[in-house]
Amino acid sequence: MILAILILALVVGSYQSPVQSLTSHAPILIDGDANFTPANGVISGSGTCFDPYIIEGWDINAAAAHGIEIRNTRVHFTIRNVTVHDGGNLYQGIKLQNVGNGKIENTRALNNYFGILAHSSTSISCLNSNVSSNQFGVYLENCTYTTISNNNVISNGLDGTTSGGICISLSAHITISHNNASYSSETVDGGIWFTGQSNDVTVLGNHISHNGRGIYIGYSATNINATGNTIMDNSWYGIFLDNYPVTTNRFYDNYLSNTNNVRDTSTEAWNTTKAVGSNILGGPYLGGNYYSDYTGIDSDGDGIGDTSYSIPAGSSVDQMPLVRIPDIVQTFFASSGGVDYPVQVYAPNTTISGFNFNETQGNLNLTVTAGATRFINFTIPLELMEGALTALIDNKPVAAITTWNLTEMPSGPPTGTTSIYLTVEKGISNITIVAQYVARLPGDINNDGKVDIKDVAFVAKHFGDVKP
C-alpha cells in the first residue's frame, strides 16, 4: 500500500499544471471561425498552424453555462493556463463540437459534468492538464486523430454511476499516453474505457489505479494496443473485456496487480513475439504482461515464465508472462591499477569457477557449469572495461545485450556500469567478455597495464615538444 501511494504521488506530481495568476472571465462561446475575438477570451494569434488563436489566463465559473464551448471551427487554436470549474451535473468544463485543430494544455477542469468533452471533432490534443472531480474526466465521442497525453485525470465519477476517467466512444486513431487515470468510479466503469466500436487506439505508459476497472473495453472496440501501462489496485478488474467476438486487440508489457487482473471472453493477443528490449519489470526481453497472481517459474532466468498464463473467462492465453528476475548475484573482484573493482554475475542455478581479469588485454574470463539452459548477466564498472562489450563462449562470438547505467560527472568521463546479458547452454561454458577499450591507468602512457620507467622515459623523450 505504501508503494502504491508513493507511485501515485510521483505520477500526480509529474502532471501538475504550473500555478499562475488567473483573471475571472464569463463563460466563453465561440461558434464559427470568425468568432475567435478578444471579447471571447482570445488574447493573440491569427488561427494558423504556426500562430494559433490563444485563449489563456482565465478563471471561468461554469455554474450557468459550459465553461468554454467551441463549435463549427477549423482554424487552429490553443486553450492553455485556464481553470474551468463548478459546472455541476449540467455543464461541461470545456466542450468542443465539430471542431478541428484544437489544443488544450496546462488547464484545470474541476467539478463539472464532463471535464473535457470533444464531439465529432478531429486533430485535437489534451496535454499536461488536471481533470479532476468531474462526473466524466475526458470524453471523446465520434472523434479522430486525437491525443490525450501527460494529464492528471483523477477522482472522477465518484457517485458510482456510469462514468470514468478517460472515455472513448465511436472514435478512431486515438493516442492515450502517460496519463494518471486513477481514483475514478470504483463501482462501475473506470480509469480508461472504450465503447461504441472505437478502433485504432494506442494506450501507452499510463498509470491506472484505484478504479473499479482499470481498462474497460466493450461493444466491439477493435485494434486497441495497450502496452507499458501500470495497472494496479483496481477494486474489480485491471483489464476487463466485455462479451463480444473481437480478436484484434493486443495487450503486452503491462504491469497488472489488482483484485482480479484480467477478464477476456474472446481470444485477444496477450503477448508479442519475444524480442530483445527492456520490459516493464526491467528485464531484457519483451513478451507478455506481468500478472501478480502468476505462479509459474522462470528456470532459465530470462524474465519470462516457463508456462503460459490463462486469461480468465475465455480461451485467451499469455504465452510469455513476465516474471521478476531474482536479485541473486555473485560478486567477484578484478584488480586494475592496484584497485579492486566488483564484478557482479547473475547466473541462477549454475556453478562459476576460474574467474580472471586480464589487466593488459582488458578481458574477463570465467567458466560456467549449468544443468540446463540459463540466462546470465554481468555488471561491470566502467573504470574496469570501457565501451561496447563483446561476449565469446568457447572462443566463439555469441549474441548478447549490452546496456549502460551512467552518471555524468561535473568534470571528466562519466562513471557507472555496463551490463551484458547472454544465454549459456547445458554443460560447461568458457566465457570471455572483451571490452572495446582497455581502461587505461593514469600515467600508463604506453598502455601496458602498469606505470613504470618506460612511461617516464617516453615523457622525458618528448618533454618540450610543441604541436606543429
C-alpha positions as CSV (number, residue, x, y, z in Angstrom):
1,M,0.0,0.0,0.0
2,I,2.8,2.4,0.9
3,L,4.4,1.6,-2.5
4,A,1.2,2.4,-4.3
5,I,0.8,5.7,-2.5
6,L,4.4,6.7,-3.4
7,I,4.0,5.8,-7.0
8,L,0.7,7.7,-7.3
9,A,2.3,10.7,-5.5
10,L,5.2,10.7,-8.0
11,V,2.9,10.4,-11.0
12,V,0.5,13.1,-9.8
13,G,3.4,15.4,-9.1
14,S,4.6,15.0,-12.7
15,Y,1.4,16.2,-14.2
16,Q,0.6,19.3,-12.2
17,S,0.0,22.4,-14.3
18,P,2.0,25.5,-13.5
19,V,0.4,27.8,-11.0
20,Q,-0.2,31.3,-12.2
21,S,-2.5,34.2,-11.5
22,L,-5.8,33.9,-13.4
23,T,-8.4,36.6,-14.3
24,S,-12.1,35.9,-13.8
25,H,-14.0,35.6,-17.1
26,A,-17.6,34.8,-18.1
27,P,-18.2,31.5,-19.9
28,I,-17.0,31.6,-23.5
29,L,-18.9,30.5,-26.6
30,I,-17.3,30.5,-30.0
31,D,-19.4,29.4,-32.9
32,G,-17.5,29.5,-36.2
33,D,-14.0,30.7,-37.2
34,A,-15.0,34.3,-37.3
35,N,-15.8,34.4,-33.6
36,F,-12.3,34.0,-32.2
37,T,-12.3,37.5,-30.8
38,P,-10.9,39.4,-27.8
39,A,-14.5,39.5,-26.4
40,N,-14.5,35.7,-26.4
41,G,-11.3,35.4,-24.4
42,V,-8.8,35.3,-27.3
43,I,-5.6,37.2,-26.4
44,S,-3.5,36.6,-29.5
45,G,-3.0,34.6,-32.7
46,S,-4.2,34.5,-36.3
47,G,-5.6,31.0,-36.4
48,T,-2.8,29.4,-38.5
49,C,-0.8,26.3,-37.6
50,F,2.2,28.4,-36.6
51,D,0.2,31.2,-35.0
52,P,-2.9,29.7,-33.4
53,Y,-5.5,31.7,-31.6
54,I,-4.7,31.7,-27.9
55,I,-7.2,31.6,-25.1
56,E,-5.2,31.9,-21.9
57,G,-5.2,33.1,-18.3
58,W,-8.9,32.8,-17.4
59,D,-10.7,31.5,-14.4
60,I,-14.2,30.5,-15.5
61,N,-17.2,29.5,-13.4
62,A,-19.4,27.1,-15.3
63,A,-22.3,27.1,-13.0
64,A,-24.7,28.7,-15.6
65,A,-23.1,27.6,-18.9
66,H,-20.3,25.5,-20.3
67,G,-17.0,27.0,-19.3
68,I,-15.6,27.2,-22.8
69,E,-17.6,25.9,-25.7
70,I,-16.2,26.0,-29.3
71,R,-18.1,24.6,-32.2
72,N,-18.0,24.5,-36.0
73,T,-14.4,25.7,-36.5
74,R,-11.4,24.6,-38.5
75,V,-8.8,27.2,-37.6
76,H,-6.0,26.4,-35.2
77,F,-6.5,27.3,-31.5
78,T,-4.9,26.7,-28.1
79,I,-6.6,26.8,-24.7
80,R,-4.0,27.0,-22.0
81,N,-3.4,28.0,-18.4
82,V,-7.2,28.2,-17.8
83,T,-9.3,26.9,-14.9
84,V,-13.0,25.9,-15.7
85,H,-15.0,24.7,-12.7
86,D,-18.3,24.1,-10.9
87,G,-20.4,23.1,-13.9
88,G,-22.1,20.5,-11.6
89,N,-24.4,18.0,-13.3
90,L,-25.5,20.3,-16.1
91,Y,-22.5,21.9,-17.8
92,Q,-19.1,20.9,-19.2
93,G,-15.8,22.5,-18.3
94,I,-14.6,22.6,-22.0
95,K,-16.9,21.4,-24.8
96,L,-15.7,21.1,-28.4
97,Q,-18.2,20.2,-31.1
98,N,-17.5,19.8,-34.9
99,V,-14.0,21.3,-34.3
100,G,-10.6,20.7,-35.9
101,N,-7.1,21.6,-34.9
102,G,-7.6,22.4,-31.2
103,K,-5.2,22.1,-28.4
104,I,-5.9,22.1,-24.6
105,E,-2.8,22.3,-22.4
106,N,-1.9,23.2,-18.8
107,T,-5.5,23.6,-18.0
108,R,-7.6,22.6,-15.0
109,A,-11.2,21.3,-15.3
110,L,-12.8,20.7,-11.9
111,N,-16.3,19.8,-10.6
112,N,-18.1,19.7,-14.0
113,Y,-20.3,17.0,-15.6
114,F,-17.7,16.5,-18.4
115,G,-14.4,17.9,-17.5
116,I,-13.4,18.0,-21.2
117,L,-15.8,16.8,-23.9
118,A,-15.0,16.6,-27.6
119,H,-17.7,15.5,-30.0
120,S,-17.4,15.0,-33.8
121,S,-14.0,16.6,-33.9
122,T,-10.6,15.9,-35.3
123,S,-6.9,16.7,-34.7
124,I,-7.5,17.5,-31.0
125,S,-4.9,17.3,-28.3
126,C,-5.3,17.4,-24.5
127,L,-1.9,17.8,-22.8
128,N,-0.4,18.3,-19.3
129,S,-3.8,19.2,-17.7
130,N,-5.5,18.4,-14.5
131,V,-9.0,17.0,-15.0
132,S,-10.5,16.0,-11.6
133,S,-13.7,15.6,-9.6
134,N,-15.9,15.6,-12.6
135,Q,-18.6,13.0,-13.4
136,F,-16.6,12.2,-16.6
137,G,-13.0,13.3,-16.9
138,V,-12.0,13.4,-20.6
139,Y,-14.7,12.2,-23.0
140,L,-14.3,11.7,-26.8
141,E,-17.3,10.8,-29.0
142,N,-17.1,10.4,-32.7
143,C,-13.6,11.9,-32.8
144,T,-10.5,11.1,-34.9
145,Y,-6.7,11.7,-34.7
146,T,-6.8,12.9,-31.1
147,T,-4.1,12.7,-28.4
148,I,-4.6,12.6,-24.7
149,S,-1.2,12.8,-23.0
150,N,0.5,13.6,-19.7
151,N,-2.7,14.5,-17.9
152,N,-3.7,14.0,-14.3
153,V,-7.2,12.5,-14.6
154,I,-8.3,11.5,-11.1
155,S,-11.3,11.3,-8.7
156,N,-13.9,11.4,-11.5
157,G,-17.3,9.7,-11.3
158,L,-17.4,9.4,-7.6
159,D,-21.2,9.0,-7.4
160,G,-20.8,5.4,-8.7
161,T,-23.0,5.8,-11.8
162,T,-21.7,5.1,-15.3
163,S,-18.7,7.3,-15.6
164,G,-14.9,7.3,-15.6
165,G,-11.6,9.0,-16.1
166,I,-10.8,8.8,-19.9
167,C,-13.7,7.7,-22.0
168,I,-13.6,6.9,-25.7
169,S,-16.8,6.3,-27.8
170,L,-17.2,5.8,-31.6
171,S,-13.7,7.2,-32.1
172,A,-10.6,6.2,-34.2
173,H,-6.9,6.9,-34.4
174,I,-6.5,8.0,-30.8
175,T,-3.4,8.1,-28.6
176,I,-3.7,7.9,-24.8
177,S,-0.3,8.1,-23.3
178,H,1.5,8.8,-20.0
179,N,-1.6,9.9,-18.1
180,N,-2.5,9.2,-14.5
181,A,-6.1,7.8,-14.7
182,S,-6.9,6.9,-11.1
183,Y,-9.4,7.0,-8.2
184,S,-12.4,7.1,-10.6
185,S,-15.7,5.3,-10.0
186,E,-14.7,2.2,-8.1
187,T,-18.0,0.5,-8.7
188,V,-18.9,0.8,-12.4
189,D,-16.5,1.9,-15.2
190,G,-13.0,3.0,-14.5
191,G,-9.8,4.7,-15.4
192,I,-9.8,4.3,-19.2
193,W,-12.8,2.8,-21.0
194,F,-14.0,2.2,-24.6
195,T,-17.4,1.8,-26.1
196,G,-19.3,2.2,-29.3
197,Q,-16.9,0.5,-31.8
198,S,-13.9,2.6,-31.2
199,N,-10.8,1.5,-33.1
200,D,-7.1,2.1,-33.8
201,V,-6.2,3.3,-30.3
202,T,-2.8,3.3,-28.6
203,V,-2.8,3.1,-24.8
204,L,0.8,3.6,-23.7
205,G,2.6,4.1,-20.5
206,N,-0.3,5.2,-18.3
207,H,-0.6,4.8,-14.5
208,I,-4.1,3.4,-13.8
209,S,-5.0,2.6,-10.2
210,H,-7.8,2.6,-7.6
211,N,-10.7,2.5,-10.1
212,G,-13.4,-0.1,-10.4
213,R,-11.9,-1.4,-13.7
214,G,-8.5,-0.1,-14.8
215,I,-9.2,-0.5,-18.6
216,Y,-12.6,-1.5,-19.8
217,I,-13.2,-2.4,-23.4
218,G,-16.7,-3.1,-24.7
219,Y,-19.1,-3.1,-27.6
220,S,-16.7,-4.3,-30.4
221,A,-13.9,-1.8,-29.8
222,T,-11.1,-3.0,-32.2
223,N,-7.4,-2.6,-32.7
224,I,-6.7,-1.4,-29.2
225,N,-3.0,-1.7,-28.4
226,A,-2.2,-1.4,-24.7
227,T,1.5,-1.6,-23.7
228,G,3.7,-0.3,-21.0
229,N,0.9,0.6,-18.6
230,T,1.0,0.2,-14.8
231,I,-2.5,-1.1,-13.8
232,M,-2.7,-1.7,-10.0
233,D,-5.0,-1.7,-7.0
234,N,-8.2,-1.5,-9.1
235,S,-11.1,-3.0,-7.0
236,W,-12.8,-5.1,-9.7
237,Y,-10.5,-5.8,-12.6
238,G,-7.3,-4.5,-14.1
239,I,-8.3,-5.1,-17.7
240,F,-11.9,-6.1,-18.5
241,L,-13.1,-7.1,-22.0
242,D,-16.8,-7.3,-22.4
243,N,-18.6,-10.2,-24.1
244,Y,-18.0,-9.7,-27.9
245,P,-16.3,-11.7,-30.7
246,V,-13.3,-9.5,-31.4
247,T,-9.8,-10.7,-31.7
248,T,-7.9,-7.7,-32.9
249,N,-6.8,-6.1,-29.7
250,R,-3.3,-6.6,-28.2
251,F,-2.0,-6.3,-24.7
252,Y,1.6,-6.8,-23.7
253,D,4.3,-5.4,-21.4
254,N,1.7,-4.2,-18.9
255,Y,2.1,-4.4,-15.1
256,L,-1.1,-5.9,-13.5
257,S,-1.6,-6.2,-9.8
258,N,-5.3,-5.9,-9.0
259,T,-8.1,-7.7,-7.1
260,N,-8.7,-9.6,-10.5
261,N,-6.1,-8.8,-13.1
262,V,-7.9,-9.6,-16.4
263,R,-11.1,-10.9,-17.9
264,D,-11.5,-11.7,-21.6
265,T,-14.3,-13.7,-23.1
266,S,-12.8,-13.7,-26.6
267,T,-9.4,-14.6,-27.9
268,E,-7.3,-11.5,-27.8
269,A,-3.5,-11.3,-28.1
270,W,-1.9,-11.1,-24.7
271,N,1.8,-11.2,-25.7
272,T,4.0,-10.1,-28.6
273,T,6.8,-12.1,-30.2
274,K,9.7,-12.5,-27.8
275,A,12.2,-9.7,-28.7
276,V,15.2,-8.1,-27.2
277,G,14.2,-4.9,-25.3
278,S,13.8,-3.7,-21.7
279,N,10.4,-4.7,-20.4
280,I,8.2,-3.0,-17.8
281,L,10.0,-5.0,-15.0
282,G,13.4,-4.0,-16.3
283,G,14.1,-7.4,-17.8
284,P,15.9,-7.9,-21.1
285,Y,13.0,-9.3,-23.2
286,L,9.6,-8.1,-24.4
287,G,7.0,-10.8,-24.3
288,G,3.7,-10.8,-22.4
289,N,2.5,-9.0,-19.3
290,Y,3.3,-9.2,-15.6
291,Y,0.5,-10.7,-13.5
292,S,0.7,-10.5,-9.7
293,D,-1.2,-13.9,-9.5
294,Y,1.1,-15.8,-11.9
295,T,2.5,-18.8,-10.1
296,G,4.9,-20.2,-12.7
297,I,8.7,-20.2,-12.5
298,D,11.5,-19.0,-14.7
299,S,14.1,-21.7,-14.8
300,D,16.4,-20.1,-17.3
301,G,16.4,-16.6,-15.8
302,D,15.4,-14.7,-18.9
303,G,12.5,-12.9,-17.2
304,I,9.8,-14.9,-19.0
305,G,7.8,-17.6,-17.2
306,D,8.2,-21.2,-18.4
307,T,4.5,-21.8,-18.5
308,S,1.7,-19.7,-20.0
309,Y,-0.9,-17.7,-18.1
310,S,-4.6,-18.5,-18.9
311,I,-6.8,-15.4,-19.2
312,P,-10.0,-15.9,-17.1
313,A,-13.5,-16.1,-18.7
314,G,-12.4,-17.3,-22.2
315,S,-9.7,-19.1,-24.2
316,S,-7.1,-16.4,-24.4
317,V,-3.6,-17.2,-23.2
318,D,-0.5,-15.2,-22.5
319,Q,2.3,-17.4,-23.8
320,M,5.1,-15.4,-22.3
321,P,4.1,-13.9,-18.9
322,L,6.8,-11.7,-17.4
323,V,8.4,-12.5,-14.1
324,R,10.9,-10.7,-12.0
325,I,14.5,-11.8,-12.3
326,P,15.6,-12.6,-8.7
327,D,18.2,-10.4,-7.2
328,I,20.6,-13.3,-6.8
329,V,24.2,-12.3,-7.7
330,Q,27.7,-13.4,-7.1
331,T,30.3,-10.8,-6.7
332,F,33.9,-11.2,-7.9
333,F,36.7,-8.7,-7.8
334,A,39.0,-7.7,-10.7
335,S,42.2,-5.8,-9.9
336,S,43.3,-2.9,-12.2
337,G,46.0,-0.4,-11.2
338,G,46.0,-1.6,-7.7
339,V,42.3,-1.1,-7.3
340,D,39.8,-3.9,-6.8
341,Y,36.6,-3.4,-8.8
342,P,33.4,-5.5,-8.1
343,V,32.0,-7.5,-11.0
344,Q,28.5,-8.8,-10.3
345,V,27.3,-12.0,-12.1
346,Y,23.7,-13.1,-12.1
347,A,23.7,-16.8,-13.0
348,P,20.9,-18.8,-11.3
349,N,21.5,-22.4,-10.6
350,T,25.0,-22.5,-12.0
351,T,28.5,-23.0,-10.7
352,I,31.1,-20.3,-11.6
353,S,34.8,-21.0,-11.5
354,G,38.1,-19.7,-12.9
355,F,37.2,-16.0,-12.7
356,N,40.1,-14.0,-14.0
357,F,40.6,-10.5,-15.4
358,N,43.5,-9.8,-17.8
359,E,44.5,-6.3,-17.0
360,T,46.7,-5.8,-20.0
361,Q,44.2,-7.0,-22.6
362,G,41.1,-5.9,-20.7
363,N,39.4,-9.3,-21.0
364,L,37.3,-11.0,-18.3
365,N,37.2,-14.9,-18.3
366,L,35.3,-17.4,-16.3
367,T,33.7,-20.9,-16.6
368,V,30.0,-21.6,-16.0
369,T,28.6,-25.0,-15.4
370,A,24.9,-25.2,-15.9
371,G,22.4,-28.1,-15.5
372,A,20.1,-26.5,-18.2
373,T,20.0,-23.5,-20.5
374,R,20.5,-20.4,-18.4
375,F,20.3,-16.7,-18.8
376,I,23.1,-14.8,-17.1
377,N,24.1,-11.2,-16.6
378,F,27.4,-9.4,-15.9
379,T,27.5,-5.9,-14.3
380,I,31.0,-4.4,-14.8
381,P,32.3,-1.0,-13.7
382,L,33.3,1.4,-16.5
383,E,36.6,2.0,-14.7
384,L,37.4,-1.6,-15.5
385,M,36.1,-2.1,-19.0
386,E,35.1,0.7,-21.4
387,G,32.9,0.9,-24.5
388,A,30.8,-1.8,-26.1
389,L,31.4,-5.3,-24.7
390,T,31.6,-8.5,-26.8
391,A,30.9,-12.0,-25.4
392,L,32.5,-15.2,-26.5
393,I,31.6,-18.7,-25.4
394,D,34.4,-21.3,-26.1
395,N,36.1,-18.6,-28.2
396,K,33.1,-18.1,-30.5
397,P,31.2,-14.8,-30.6
398,V,27.6,-15.1,-29.2
399,A,24.6,-12.9,-29.2
400,A,24.4,-10.6,-26.2
401,I,22.6,-7.5,-25.0
402,T,24.5,-4.6,-23.6
403,T,23.1,-1.7,-21.5
404,W,24.7,1.2,-19.7
405,N,23.9,2.8,-16.4
406,L,25.8,6.1,-16.4
407,T,26.3,9.0,-14.0
408,E,27.6,12.2,-15.6
409,M,30.3,13.9,-13.6
410,P,31.0,17.7,-13.4
411,S,34.4,17.1,-14.9
412,G,35.9,14.1,-16.5
413,P,34.3,11.0,-18.0
414,P,31.0,9.5,-16.6
415,T,31.0,6.8,-14.0
416,G,28.7,3.8,-13.8
417,T,28.4,0.3,-15.0
418,T,27.9,-1.8,-18.2
419,S,25.6,-4.8,-18.1
420,I,25.8,-7.6,-20.6
421,Y,23.2,-10.4,-20.9
422,L,23.7,-13.7,-22.6
423,T,22.5,-17.3,-22.6
424,V,24.5,-20.4,-21.9
425,E,23.6,-23.9,-22.8
426,K,23.6,-27.0,-20.5
427,G,27.1,-28.1,-19.6
428,I,30.4,-26.3,-19.3
429,S,30.8,-22.9,-21.0
430,N,34.1,-20.9,-21.0
431,I,33.0,-17.3,-21.2
432,T,35.2,-14.3,-22.3
433,I,34.0,-10.7,-22.1
434,V,36.0,-8.4,-24.3
435,A,36.0,-4.6,-23.9
436,Q,36.0,-2.2,-26.8
437,Y,38.6,-0.2,-25.0
438,V,41.0,-1.2,-22.2
439,A,40.5,1.1,-19.2
440,R,43.9,3.0,-19.0
441,L,45.7,3.6,-15.8
442,P,46.5,7.3,-15.0
443,G,50.2,7.7,-16.1
444,D,50.2,4.5,-18.2
445,I,51.4,6.2,-21.3
446,N,52.2,3.1,-23.3
447,N,49.1,1.3,-22.1
448,D,50.9,-1.8,-20.9
449,G,48.7,-2.1,-17.8
450,K,51.3,-0.6,-15.4
451,V,53.1,2.7,-14.7
452,D,56.8,2.2,-14.7
453,I,60.1,3.7,-16.0
454,K,59.1,3.1,-19.6
455,D,56.3,5.7,-19.2
456,V,58.8,8.1,-17.6
457,A,61.2,7.6,-20.5
458,F,58.5,8.3,-23.0
459,V,57.6,11.6,-21.3
460,A,61.3,12.6,-21.0
461,K,61.9,11.9,-24.7
462,H,59.0,14.1,-25.7
463,F,59.3,16.8,-23.0
464,G,59.0,20.2,-24.5
465,D,57.6,19.1,-27.9
466,V,55.1,21.5,-29.4
467,K,52.4,20.6,-31.8
468,P,53.3,22.0,-35.3
